[in-house]
Amino acid sequence: MLGFSIAAPVGPIGVLCIQRTLSKGRRSGFVSGLGAASADAVYGSIAGFGITVLSSLLLDYRTGIRIGGGLLLLYLGVRSFRSEPAETAVATSDVQGLARDYGSTFLLTVTNPVTIIAFVGIFTGLGVGVSGDYADAAVLVGGVFLGSALWWLALSAGVSRFRSRFTRSLMRRVNQLAGAVIVGFGVLALWGAL
């Protein structure tokens, strides 16, 4: 299954955050990344605090969840492919737009229940979640969130430095390329669910 989270810079979340940073500005790209970081923290919490019932439930329904994630990727990819570049290069500060950016990447990341397997493996290897020491689990989950958030901050800040160099025509091509890549990930996600 595709890695939708754990700061996957070349996955669909990375492509989406880069595209949003270029089209809407650094704030939009970073807030999109925070959605992924939050979903990583949710799965990290499930693994770190040993919530095996919820973990098992998510894994039992992983096919349906993968299909939902694949369909969400297809939707986001087609929308990105068809979107026209903004008329101005003004960064978005629209709270509703930022909430949509955050929510879409949170949903996209959380629809990959295989992420929990990675966290369970890592945390078990470190002895977290099996010893009953919730302080260690809390520190590790906090580290997962902060590390992921720092990655998305660095990515959005780095990409935004080149934003002014993109013409409207080039941005249209970036949107189309990002859309095609995201649709490709969606097709792979759906294929993996079968």
N, C-alpha and C positions, 0 to 999 in steps of 0.2 A: 504494500500500500504506500502511497505517496506520503512523504512527511510534510504535513501542512503546518507544522509548528516547530517548536524548539529552535526558533530563530533560523529557519531555512531560507537563506538569502536567494536561492535560485528556484525556490518553489513558488506556487501560485501566490502566497502571501507576499513574498519578496517582490514579485512582478507587480502585484497590485499596489503595494506601498510605493514603489519607484514611480509607477504611472501616476498615482495620485499626487506624489510630491511634485512631479514635473507639471501636472495640469492644474493642481489646486494650491500647491505650496507646501512648505516644510511642515506646517502645523497639521495639515490633513494627512500627510504621510506618516508622521509620528503618531497621531491619534489612531490611525489604522493599525500601526504596529502595536500600540497599547492594547488593542482588542485581542491580538494574538497573544501578547504577554499575559493578559488576564486569563485567557483560556488555558494557557500553559500552567498558570498558578492554580486554576481549578483542578486540572488533572494532577498536578503535583501534590495538591492537598489530599486528593482522593488516595493517591499512592502513599504519600508520606504519613498520613494519619491512619493508614491501614483500614480504610473503609472498603473492605472486601465485598460487602453486599452490593454497594453501588458500582464498584469496579466490575463485578461479575455481570450485573445487569447491563451495563454499557457494552460489555463484550458480547453478551447474548444477542443484543440488537445491533451489532456492528454492521451487518449487511444493510439494514434499513437506514442506519445513520450514514453509511457511506453513500448510499443512493441519494439521500438528501444533500450531502456535501457535494456530490458530483453535479446534481441539478443546480445547486447554488453557484458552483463554478461556471457551468454553462451560461446561466443567466448573467452573471457578472462579466463573463468574457464577451458575450454578444453585446451587452450594454456598452462595454468599453470599446469594442470594435466599431460600433455605430456612433459613438459620441464624437461630437465636434469639439475642437479645442476652444477654450474660453477666449473671449474677445480680448480680455486684458490679462496681464500677468499678476493681478492682485491676489494675494494669498487669501484663502477662504477663512472667514471668522464666523460664519453662520453656524450657530450652535446646533441646529437641526442637521445640517450637512455633516458636521463633525460627529454627531451622534450616529448618523447613518454609516459613516466611515468606520467608526469604532465597532458598531454592532455587526456590520457585515463581516469584518475580519474575525471578530469573536465567534460568530456563528460558523464561519468557514473553518476555523481552527478547532472548535469544539466538536465538529462533525467528523473528526478523525479519532475514533476511540482507540485506535492502535497506538496513539500517543501514550495512553496510559500504560501500555505494556512496556514502553521504553522507560517511563518514569519508575514503574515497579521494579524493573531490572536494575536500573541505576541505583535507586534508593535501597533495594535489598542488598546489592553489592556493597553499599556503604554502611549497611546495618541500620538504616533508618526505616521506621515504620514497623519493624518487627520487634524492637526492644521495648516499645511502649514509652520511649522518651519523646514526649511531644514538643519539648523545647528544641531539640535537634531538628525535628521535622519542620517546625515553624521557621527556623533559621534557614533551612534548605529551601523551603518553598519561597520564602522571601528572597533568597538569592536567585532562584529561578526567575521570579518576576523581575527583579532589578537587573539581572544580567540580560534578559530578553528586552526589557525597556531601554537599556543603554544601547543595545545593538540597534534597535529601531530608531533611536535618537541619532546615533552616528550615521546610519544609512540615510535617513531623511535629510540630515544636515549636509552630508556629502553630496547627495544628488541635487539638493536645492542650489548648491554653488554653481551648477551648470545650467540651471533653469533659464536664465536670461539669454542663453545662447540658442535656445530652441525657437525656431520660427513657427508660425501657425501651420505651415505645410509639414514641417518636420514633426510637430506635435500630433498632427492627424495620423502620420505614419507610425509614431510611437503608440498611439491609442490602438491602431489596427494591429500592430505587432503584439502588444500586451493582450489585446482581446483574443487573438489567435492562440497565443501561448496558454492563456487561462482556459480557453475552450478545450485545448489539447489536454490539460490537466484534468478537466472535467470528464472528458471521454475516458481517460485512463482510470479515473476514480470509479466511474460507472462500470467499466470493464472489470476492474478489480472486485467489484461487489457481486459480479455474476458468478 
